[in-house]
Amino acid sequence: MSQSPLRGIRVLDVGTRVAAPFCAGLLGELGAEVIKVEQPGTGDMMRSLGPFVPADADADDSAAGYSLFWAVEGRGRQSVTLDLRRPEGQEIFKKLASQCDVICENFRPGTLERWNIGPDDLDPKLVVVRISVFGQDGPYHERGGLDRLGIAYGGLLNLTGYVDRPPVRPGLNVADYMTGVFAAHAAIAALYERVRGNGCGQVIDAALYGAVLRVNEWTLAAYDRLGIVRQRYGNRIENSAPIDNFLAANDTYVCIVAGSDSNFRRLCDAMGRPDLLEDPRFKTASSRAHYGDMINDEVTRWVSGLDSTEVERRCVEAGVPVAPILDAAGIFADPHIAHRGDLAVIDDPVAGPIRQQAPFPRLGLKERPAPAGAPLLGEHTRSVLAEMCGLDDAELDRLSEAGII
């Protein structure tokens, strides 16, 4: 398969923070050219979010920092500064958009319309990805917000944590990233439809809460048919056991998933505990789930007496689903991750080479090409506007002096 299935597709990233830029970035990693439009002087607020590294290798720790968040999520695109709040900036944006295929934005609904650059103001061939917390219509559509509201309103936050404690957010911006993936998936479908249809694009309405709602498993169906309101269970699963994150003797957690009858038999073999198979409380998957705390306690005692690598070795030999719970240091040291090329070296123009997550997934290749480093603010403004809008140096100088670029 080609390394660049979207080669020839041009994407305008008009987003901020995570969701819309991530969508654009995914399309870029499939071969699309991505042009990011940023506010002159400030740029995407992602540039101001830490953690930071010194802007140059010789600077001391008190030097102005450079965002590693931006270094990851800003990669693989060109940066053009353009003030979309001013009529002249809006006209330039329309010229840029006329030569693009996809626009990704995540402003509060109605913002682009107020700036006269909403979908109805643009070329109808465009696929316009619109990401917001609550969607483009409905009673709540004008509400602003960020990732946390998406996981709250979409039902995930209620399921995360322990039953006797308050809800706990996941460690990552789950709603932002999931919405970006769903939106990129939809954008490719819309591009395909444009090619085989009438040449028109369409608007993709991707709400953060909607992406979370879609992955709610059986939660809604169980309420509809059984009146069950699903709640938090911590690391347990209410219908399966033994499953948990177990602490080994070297203070490292190991994830073991052995809820099925076959995996439970294998785990008993790994533990050297055939007697557990004869215990009537643990005979079937449903009874193990009912006595989940008891069987998990048996596994806890076994794991606590061994080093985590020994637990993993015994489980692997017995065919038990198991994985170490890796932190960043563990990811960098892991031989499987290294073998599969899951980390890439990105040559950042400010921070230099940075190892970070590689493009995902594979497309028939062992490794995908590493994206270019995140651009400097406005790094490509003059070259892009000259090429795509036909602006000469004198006009670009005037726009710069006026603060429009």
N, C-alpha and C positions, 0 to 999 in steps of 0.2 A: 504494500500500500504506500501511496505517496506520503512523504514527510509533511507535506503542506496541502491538505485537502481543501483548505479555504484560500489558497493562493489566488490573488486577484480580487478578493473581497476587502473592502475598506470600511473600517469601523470608527465612528466618532464616539469617544468616551467623554461624556459630559457629567460624569458622576463624581461624587465625593465619598470619602471614607472607603467602605468595603464593597457593598453588594453590586452596584452597577459597574465600578471599575473591575471587580473580579470577573463579572460576566464578560466584559470586553477583553480582559486578559486571557480568559479561556479561549475565546475566539482567536486571539492573537497567537496563542500557542498551537492552534490548529492551522496557522499559516496566514491569517488575515493581517492586513496592515492596520495598526491601531494608532489613531491620533487623539491625544488627550487635550481637551480644552480646559484651561484653568484661568482663574481670576488673576489679572496682572498684579504683581507685588506680593501676593499672599499664596496663591496656588491652592491645591487640594490640602485640606486640613490634616490629611494623613502625614504630610511632611512635618507636622509639628508634634506628632505623637511618638513617644518613646517606646522602647529603649533607644538610647542614642550612642553613637560612637563619635570620637573627635572627627572633625571635618577633614583633617589631614593627619597622616600617620605620625608626623613630627610634633603635632600639637599636644599640649599637656591636658590633663583631665578637666581643667577648668575651661577649656576652649568650647566655643559654640558647637553643639552636637549635631549629628546627622541621624535621621530617623531610620532605624533598621526595619520598622514596619513599612515605611515608604519604599525602602530598598527592595522588599519582597513584593508588595502589591503594586508598585509603580513600574515594575520591570516590563520590558517588551513593548514599549510604545514611545511615540514622539510627543513632546510637550509644546503646545501652542498657547500663548496667553491671549485672552480676548475678553473684553468687558461686555458680557451679554446683557447688562442692564441699560446699555446705551444704544440708541437706534443704529448708529454706524457699526457697532459691534454686532448687532443683530443681522444686519445686511451681509456682513462678511460671513457670519455663521451660516446663513442660507446658501451662500455660494459654496462654502465648504461642504455642506450637507448634500448639495445637488450632485456632488461627485463621490458620494459615499453610498454604502449599501445598508448599514446598520447604525443606529444611534442608541447608546445606552445612557440612561439618565436616572437619577433617584432624588430629584428635588421634590418638595412637597407638591402634591397635585395642584395644578392650576398655575404653577410658577412659569413654565415655558409659555403658556398661553398669555400671561401678563407681559411677557417679553416679546410677544409676537413671533415666537418660533416653536409653537406647538405643532403637532402632527398635521393639522389642517393648513398650516402656513408653509409646509415643506413639500418637497417632491413626493408624489404618491407612491413612487417605487420604493421608498424607504421602509425598512423594518425598524420600528421604533420600540425599543424595550424600555418600559416605564416601571420602575421599581419604587415602592413606597411601603409604609408599614401596613396600611389598611386598604390599599387599592385605590383606583381612580374614581370610584363612585361609592354610593352607600352613605349612611348617616355619619360614619366616622372618617370619611375619606380625607377630610381637610386636616385631620390631626397629624402633627409631626411625631417624630420619635426615632428610636434607634433599635438595634438588634434585640435588646432585652424585652421590649414591648412585643416583638414578634413571637418570642418563645413563650411569653406570658399569655398573650391572647390566643395563640395557636394551640395551647394545651400542654406544651412540653414542660414548662416550669413547674406545673402542678405535679408532674410525675418524677421530678428529679430531687433526690435527697431521701431522707428517712421519714417514716410515717409520723414519728413523734417530734419532728423538728421542722422549722420553716423550709420552704422550697429553696433549692440551691441552683444557681445558674451553672450551666456547663462551662468548662474552662476556656472555650473558644466562642467566637461569634457565629453560632450555629445557624441562626436564621439568615444572617447576611450571606453566608457562604452557600447554604442550601438554595436560597433564592437565586443567587448568581448562577448556580449549576442548572436549575430548572429553566431559568431565563435563557441561558446559552443554548440549551437543548431546544427550546421553543424557537429561538432565532434561526437556528439551522433549519428547522422544519419550515419556517416561514420563507426562508431563502429558497428552499427546494420547491415550495409551492409557487413562488414567484417565477421560477424558471419554467416550470411545466404548466403554469396557469396563464394569466393575462398580463403578467409583467408588473402587477401591483404588489406593494408591500402591505403590511398590516401593523396594528398596534398590539403589543404584548403587554398585558396588565399583570404584573407579578407582584403580589403583596407578600411581605415578609411572613405574616401570620399564615397565609395560604400555603406556603412551602412547608411550614411546620405542621399544619393541619393535615396535609397530604400524607405525612409519614407517621400518623397516629396509630398505625397497626389496627388492632381490633377494638380500640377504645370506644369509638362512636357506635359501631355496630352492636357492641355488647350493651351499651346504654339503651339503644333503640329497642332491642329485642328482649333483653333480660333485666333492664333497669339497673345495671351495674355501673357505678361511678368509680372508675379506676383511680387508684391512689398511689402514693409513693411507697416503695418497698426497699429503698436503699440499693445495695448490690444484689439483693435477692431478686428472683423472678417468681411471681406468685404461683405459677403453674409448673415449675420445674426445679429440681434439686438433685444432687448438690451442684451449686453454681455460686461462685463468690471470688473475691480477691483475697487470697490467703497469705498471711505473713510467715515467711520462712525464718530460719534461725539466724540468717545474716541480715535481718531487718530489711529484706527486699520482698515485695509482693509478687505473687504469681497468680495469674488468672486461670482457673480451671473450670471447664464447662462439661459436666458429665450427667446431664439430666435424663437422657434417654436410657432405656434398659441396656442396650449394647455398650454404651459408653460407661455406664455405672459398673457393669461387669468388668470392663477393662480397668477402671479406676481401682476396684477392689483388688484386682490382680497386682497393680502397681503398688498398692499399699500393703500387700501381703495380708489382706483381711477377707478371706473367703467367707468367714462367719457372717459378714454383713449381708451377704446374698441370701442367707437363710432367715434373717430377721424379718418377721411378717410386716413390720413397719416400713421396710425398705424394699419390699418385693416388687412393687409396680411403680411406674412414674407418678401416678396420682397419689399413692400413699407416701412416696418420698417427698412430694411437694407438701403434703399435709404435715409431715414431720420434718420439714425442711431445716429447722433450727438444729434438730438432733443430728441429722446426717451431716450437716455442715460443720457441726462441732467435732464430729469424728475426723473429718478431713482436716480441720484446723489443727487438731492435735498431731496428726501425722506430719503435716507440712512444717509445723513449728519446730520439729526436731531435726530438720534437714536443711542444708544449704539450698538456696533457690535453684542453683544449677543442677543439683542432684534431683530435686523434685521434678524439674523439667525433663531431665534425662530419663527418669523412670516412667514418667507419663508418656513421653514420646515412644519409648520402647514398647509400652503396652498399648499404644494407639489411642491414648486419651487426648482430647482437644485441650491444649495448654499453650500459654504464651507468657513471656515475661512482661511486666508492666514497665515499659521503657520511658525514661525521661530523655531530655535532649542529648545528654552525654551518652546514654545507652544507644540512642538512634545512631549517633555518629560512630560508635564503636561496633555496631552490629554487622556481622559478615554477610547476612542475607540481604540487608538493605544495600550494602556496598556492591554485592554481586549484581543486583537488579538495577543499579544506577538510579536509585530513588533520591539521591542528592546530586545537585548540579553546582558547579562553580560559576557564579554570575559575576562578570567583570563590571563592578559598579564604578561610575565615573568619579564618585567622591570617595567612597570607602575602600575602593580597590576590590580584589577578589573576595567574594563572600559565598560560603557554602550554604545552600538553602534547598528547599524542596524542588525537585525536578518537575517538568511538565508531566501530567498524568491524564489518562492512562496511556499505555503503549498503543501504537497503531501498527502492529506487525513488526515493529522494530525493537531491538534491544534497548536502544536509548534514543530519545528525541533530542533535537538540537537545543542547546541552552538559550533562553531568551537574552536579549540585550539588557544591560543594566538600566535601572530606573533613570529617566532623563532629568537633567537640570531644569529648573523652572524656566519655561520659555525657550528652551534650547533650540527648538526647531521652528520657532514662530516665523522668522523671515523666510527660511527655505520653503516651508509648506505654503505660506500665503503667496509667495512668488510663483510657485509651481501650480497651485490649485486655483488661485484667484487672480493670477496675472498682475499682481501688484509689483511696481518697480521700487527701487531703493528710495526715491524721493517720497513716494507715497507711504512706504513703510516707516521712514523717518518721521513723517508728519503724524502718523497714527501713534507712534511711540511717544512723541512729544505731547500728544493730547491724552495719553494714558489709556487709549483704547486697546493697545496691545502691550 
